[in-house]
Structure formats: structure tokens, C-alpha cells
Amino acid sequence: MPIEKKLTGYPSIDKPWLKYYTEEAFNAETPKCSIYQNIYDGNADHFSDVALLFFGKKITYKQLFAEVDKTAKAFIANGVQCGENVVLCMPAVPETVYAILALNKIGANAVMLNPLFTEEQLIARISETDAKLMVVVNELYGRVEKVIPKTTIKTVVSCAAVNSLGVIVKLLKKAKTITDTTAWNDFLKQGEGANLIVPEYEPNRPAIMVYSSGTTGASKGIQLTNDSINNTIKEGVQIGFEWQRGDRWFSQIPVWFSTGICAQTLVPLKYGITIILEPIYDFEVFYQHIIKYKPNFMITACGLLDYLMTKQPTAEAYQGFKFLCAGGEYVTPSAEKKYNDWLKANDNHYGFFKGYGMCECGGTVTASSPKSNAVGSAGIPTPNVVVSAFDLETGKECKYGERGEIRVLTPSHMLGYYKNPVATAKYFHKDEKGQVWACTGDMGYVTEDGSVYVDGRISSSYKNAAGETIYLFDIERAVLDIEQVRQCKAVVSDVDGIKTHVAHIVLTKDADKKTTMNTIKGHCSSKLPINHIPTLVKIYDSALPVAPSGKLNVVQMESDTKDLIKL
């Protein structure tokens, strides 16, 4: 019988989450090669397996690698060299996957441009890369048409979203060639006869760049390398899920985020899991394709799950989910129970999972699994990741259950913020052991079983007139405890010349407004210090306002002080 290891009280020393992993998972080696080579090696004996599924069209690994080679030659014919940046303004279509792997094969860096950026952000981000070539899907060309002349871009390759579906579909969709650009198929023809030069592996070579949202300042380029992404690929299947070649992964997070490109594209590609590509972010389309294609894996937002439960509560497709995970948002215990009950009613014995991560750390830091899925937690660190909380004032590591800034040790961390050494130095902290921690800016804690709990952004706070620090996420959590509250965002506003916090909420359809307001007041009074209790509430009919970035529009809510309800 194994001897129980005595805990020191410090997560980074004890690593209590390792008890949930096999020794094989912890000791798995990361291949020293390009991402392309890693994925190729994983499928060299399975060329007939389906790699991509795009609106019903199946693309095998043999076809995938052939298209990658054609695309790589086209880039070379257009002067792209090892180490150069190429901008991709593309959603989840097959050509995006071809372009990323092709650039990686020839040693170039795929810059994943977020089309939701403002014109000013687009100009700044493109120009700083010194990129000469951009690939853009026709449907997003309008977002960059006026921007391109103000940047370093000289060549634009355009591609219809339906390009891979064949001539008949393109005619039906009336796909048009955009003037002053090179159409994708013509671009490929330019590469015919080009010499495909594949550089040798080089540690820490830039591979893919994604961007921070820019909602709290200038957006920053987050430079990921072959090594960091190959670590993410390795960790992705070590969490403890049942997976097999031929399973299906529903890809609906935009590929310009690291979770979209790494966790839901490159990870499944390595292991023979078919990717269902979704270029349009639309709940109704998602619903139709989930019912039709019956995916086994999906990382999503709770809003989609609510939509599915309302649209069609019972379906054979729901039974097949092996890993249905929500990330990037707090899931209340009552919501967790609701999703688990829904899956159980559909004969799904896997259940609902949560995860936590950030682009700077390759996307995934923690995930719950069948072996560890504590209610309210964001799961446990993946096998080779260390997570702990650190005191905000002293910088010392917190013990179990003590709240502080969440910091992460991970081999999947970014190389740095692109051309921003000041921000890079601020994000990383080297401790006395020489270990480099990613300072997430999130508040949270770790428990003795290794579960990580994330409360919210440390910056989501303010000092009141009495000098107390009030964390807005504490208010949000308390309000969201109420079952009749569907959404809540606490912001700081100037009301009658006084800086105070206001809870912006959306109620469920069956909620009685007056009763719910009394419930909120009573519950918050029992859970929060007196000066932290929300005294002002604003109610929205259907949803909280959303900014162009896709995140909640905090600026709008901060300035909106009309029709406030006093508790």
C-alpha cells in the first residue's frame, strides 16, 4: 500500500493534482520538431482517416497534407521565407488549416488577425509585423479593405469561405473574386514547380501569433512557438478522457484565439480526431450541425448550451459528448447542476466539464476530468503545469484556500509579447529558484485536492470612500447565486457625484422582478461585507451589452446610470 505523502501546505511543492494522472502522462516527452511535423508523424500511417469535416465534405489526412504542400509552395513562390510573418484574416475553413501548417512547414510565422479589432488596431497590429502578404476570406475583406493601403501589406490573397466545397456550391453561393487580390486557386497555381524548402528544427522558433483583446489597453501580439504549441498538443490528451481516432471535435471558437487554433484544431489533428470546422458563429447553425454530425468534443460558452436545451432538450447527439467543456467564464453551481442533469437525461454518462486558460499560456492551464471535477472549480492543472496563488502585497506563495494572484508554470507559455519587452517583463516573474511564472492577473486559490478556483480579474476592483478594496467579481458571484439571475456584471459608475458599484443584471423569463430584488438584497447582505453589498441595480431585458471584441461592453455599462433600481 503506497505511503500517503504529507502535504507542506504549498501547491507548487505538493502538486496534489498529480495523483489524478498516470506516470506515463506526467513523463510524456514533447517532440522536438515543427508543429507540422508533429501532426504529420501522428498520422503518417492513417492517410485515409478524415482530418476535416466542412459542411459535409470530408477531407482526409492524405488530402490535407497534399494541400499543405501546394500552399507552402505558393507562399515560397510569393517570396515568403523562413522567419517571416504572414497575416491570416480567416475563420475556420480548410484553407486556414492549410495556410497555418504550410507556413509552419517552411518556418514562417502565422499571424492570426482578429477581424473584430478597430481600424486603428488593425493598422497598428499589421504594420508592426512588417508582413508583406495577407490571406483573407472574402467575407471579411470589408473589414480590412481600407486598412491594407496603410500597412506594409503588398500582396493580398483572397479566398471564398466555400472554396473547398467545389464548383457547384461556389456558383450557388455566388462566390466572387475580389478586385486587386489574388484568388486562392490562382495563388496555388503560382506555386506549381516551386522548390519546397523545409528548414531544420530550431528551438523556440516563432510559429503562431494571436492577440490579446485590447479591451483594457492596446492589443498585444502573443508569440507562440513550435515548442510551446507541441507542449499544448502533448498535454491535450493526457487529462484523462476516452478518445480514439475517428472521434469528432466541434470547432466553434474563432481560430484567432489560442484556444481556437491550439486546443480545438492542432490538438485533435495530431491524434486523428476529425475537426468539424465552423466558420460562422451562429447558435442556430451550431445546433443544426451538432444534431447532424454528433461531435464527441466541444469547448463552448454556456450560452450555446442554454440554446440547445431550449431548442431541443433531448437528442441522440448529446449522448455522444465525451468532453463538453465551458471555458472563459464563471459557471455557477446551479448552472453546473443544470447542465449535468440535462446530459444525464440524454443518457450521457460523462457529464459537464470546465477549464481555464489564457493565450499567453497556450490556451489551456487547467481542466476538469472524470477523475476530478469539483463543483465551482476550473479543474486541475494539466500534467506538466503548476498553478498556485501568490499574496498581492508580499508576493509570497499562498497556502491552500488562501486567495491571491494566480500564477502559472507551464512549458506552453508564449515566447513573449511581440515587440513589447516591457509588457513581457511585467507578465513573467522569475523566482529565487529560477522558475519563470506567468502572472495571470486573476484572483483565485488552490485547494488540497489540487482544484483551482478562479474568482476574477484583480483589476476588476476599486477603492471606496472608506479606502476599502472592493472586488466586483465577489459581488457578481453573490448575485449569480440567485437562480432567477441569468447574467450579472458589476461595474463602477459615478452616480450623483459618488463613485459606487452597480450590478447590471438579466433575469430569467419566469423571474418576478420585485421578489428577485428582495432576494438579491437579502442574500448579498448575508454573504458580503456591508460596504460591498450592491445598492443599485440595472435590469436588461434579454442580454448585457456586448463590445465589438465579443466581450461584455463594460465601458457602456459604466456610463449608463439611467433607470437604476435602488435595493
Secondary structure, 3 states (H helix, E strand, C coil): CCCCCCCCCCHHHHCHHHHHCCHHHHHCCCCCCCHHHHHHHHHCCCCCCEEEEECCEEEEHHHHHHHHHHHHHHHHHCCCCCCCEEEEECCCCHHHHHHHHHHHHCCCEEEECCCCCCHHHHHHHHHHHCCCEEEEEHHHHHHHCCCHHHCCCCEEEEECCCHHHCHHHHHHHCCCCCCCCEEHHHHHHHCCCCCCCCCCCCCCCEEEEEECCCCCCCCCEEEEEHHHHHHHHHHHCCCCCCCCCCCEEEECCCCCCHHHHHHHHHHHHHCCCEEEECCCCCHHHHHHHHHHHCCCEEEECHHHHHHHHHHCCCCHHHHCCCEEEEECCCCCHHHHHHHHHHHHHCCCCCCEEEEECCHHHCCCCEECECCECCCCCCCEECCCCEEEEECCCCCCECCCCCCEEEEEECCCCCCEECCCHHHHHHHEEECCCCCEEEEEEEEEEECCCCCEEEEEECCCEEECCCCCEEEHHHHHHHHHCCCCEEEEEEEEEEECCEEEEEEEEEECCCCCHHHHHHHHHHHHHHHCCHHHCCCEEEEECCCCCECCCCCECHHHHHHCCCCCEEC
